[in-house]
Amino acid sequence: MPLAREAKEAIHRLNQVSQGVETSNAKLQDALGALQHAGHNIQMTTEAVRAVFGSRLIPMAGVVAGVRAGVKLLWKTVRERRKVS
């Protein structure tokens, strides 16, 4: 009868493993659903930004970045000249 007992224990362990896999699968499905929802929100936000700003957004961002870099360089130059004087 030890063989029957071992078989019964093996079946019990397999059931436990199966339940663990099922639980993990459910958690994974929930996580993937949340990621899909977040991706959809990002897509909708991107579309809204494009609708509001159109194709001017990227050039506008480039101009702002260029002006910021220019102001930093100008301020750095002015400070260095003040130190020399």
TORKOL-23911 format. One record per residue (C-alpha): residue in three letters; x, y, z. Coordinates in nm, 4 decimals. Example, Ala and Ser with C-alpha at 12.3 -4.5 7.8 and 13.67 -1.06 7.14 Angstrom:
BEGIN
- ALA | 1.2300 | -0.4500 | 0.7800
- SER | 1.3670 | -0.1060 | 0.7140
***
This chain:
BEGIN
- MET | 0.0000 | 0.0000 | 0.0000
- PRO | 0.2926 | 0.2447 | 0.0188
- LEU | 0.2726 | 0.2820 | -0.3584
- ALA | -0.0925 | 0.3871 | -0.3412
- ARG | -0.0134 | 0.6375 | -0.0649
- GLU | 0.2742 | 0.7870 | -0.2696
- ALA | 0.0511 | 0.8107 | -0.5752
- LYS | -0.2165 | 0.9839 | -0.3659
- GLU | 0.0412 | 1.2327 | -0.2302
- ALA | 0.1723 | 1.2970 | -0.5815
- ILE | -0.1796 | 1.3681 | -0.7064
- HIS | -0.2385 | 1.6002 | -0.4100
- ARG | 0.0853 | 1.7890 | -0.4870
- LEU | -0.0088 | 1.8146 | -0.8540
- ASN | -0.3448 | 1.9624 | -0.7547
- GLN | -0.1692 | 2.2185 | -0.5352
- VAL | 0.0697 | 2.3089 | -0.8154
- SER | -0.2214 | 2.3365 | -1.0573
- GLN | -0.4065 | 2.5699 | -0.8209
- GLY | -0.0912 | 2.7806 | -0.7792
- VAL | -0.0528 | 2.8065 | -1.1550
- GLU | -0.4174 | 2.9046 | -1.1900
- THR | -0.3778 | 3.1774 | -0.9253
- SER | -0.0590 | 3.3054 | -1.0874
- ASN | -0.2262 | 3.3046 | -1.4274
- ALA | -0.5164 | 3.5109 | -1.2927
- LYS | -0.2735 | 3.7635 | -1.1414
- LEU | -0.0803 | 3.7796 | -1.4682
- GLN | -0.4016 | 3.8364 | -1.6635
- ASP | -0.4947 | 4.1210 | -1.4262
- ALA | -0.1512 | 4.2788 | -1.4670
- LEU | -0.1680 | 4.2510 | -1.8454
- GLY | -0.5151 | 4.4040 | -1.8415
- ALA | -0.3855 | 4.6958 | -1.6369
- LEU | -0.0960 | 4.7451 | -1.8794
- GLN | -0.3353 | 4.7377 | -2.1721
- HIS | -0.5553 | 4.9973 | -2.0018
- ALA | -0.2535 | 5.2193 | -1.9314
- GLY | -0.1419 | 5.1878 | -2.2931
- HIS | -0.4881 | 5.2875 | -2.4094
- ASN | -0.4821 | 5.5921 | -2.1785
- ILE | -0.1416 | 5.6955 | -2.3156
- GLN | -0.2684 | 5.6559 | -2.6705
- MET | -0.5772 | 5.8675 | -2.5996
- THR | -0.3659 | 6.1363 | -2.4307
- THR | -0.1238 | 6.1435 | -2.7235
- GLU | -0.4113 | 6.1804 | -2.9668
- ALA | -0.5583 | 6.4634 | -2.7584
- VAL | -0.2230 | 6.6465 | -2.7475
- ARG | -0.1834 | 6.6060 | -3.1236
- ALA | -0.5365 | 6.7368 | -3.1774
- VAL | -0.4699 | 7.0458 | -2.9637
- PHE | -0.1187 | 7.1312 | -3.0747
- GLY | -0.1085 | 6.9598 | -3.4113
- SER | 0.2232 | 6.9379 | -3.5889
- ARG | 0.3512 | 7.2525 | -3.4157
- LEU | 0.4297 | 7.0729 | -3.0906
- ILE | 0.7649 | 6.9227 | -3.1903
- PRO | 0.9055 | 7.2397 | -3.3525
- MET | 0.7734 | 7.4422 | -3.0571
- ALA | 0.9503 | 7.2094 | -2.8132
- GLY | 1.2702 | 7.2430 | -3.0173
- VAL | 1.2521 | 7.6208 | -3.0042
- VAL | 1.1921 | 7.6184 | -2.6279
- ALA | 1.4882 | 7.3837 | -2.5751
- GLY | 1.7084 | 7.6012 | -2.7961
- VAL | 1.6110 | 7.9203 | -2.6149
- ARG | 1.6740 | 7.7528 | -2.2789
- ALA | 2.0198 | 7.6366 | -2.3878
- GLY | 2.0968 | 7.9821 | -2.5279
- VAL | 1.9951 | 8.1541 | -2.2051
- LYS | 2.2110 | 7.9147 | -2.0012
- LEU | 2.5107 | 7.9798 | -2.2257
- LEU | 2.4549 | 8.3561 | -2.2127
- TRP | 2.4223 | 8.3535 | -1.8332
- LYS | 2.7354 | 8.1421 | -1.7989
- THR | 2.9285 | 8.3837 | -2.0235
- VAL | 2.8071 | 8.6864 | -1.8263
- ARG | 2.9074 | 8.5271 | -1.4948
- GLU | 3.2526 | 8.4396 | -1.6260
- ARG | 3.3075 | 8.7955 | -1.7495
- ARG | 3.2008 | 8.9334 | -1.4116
- LYS | 3.4557 | 8.7120 | -1.2380
- VAL | 3.7350 | 8.8339 | -1.4677
- SER | 3.6504 | 9.2001 | -1.4112
***
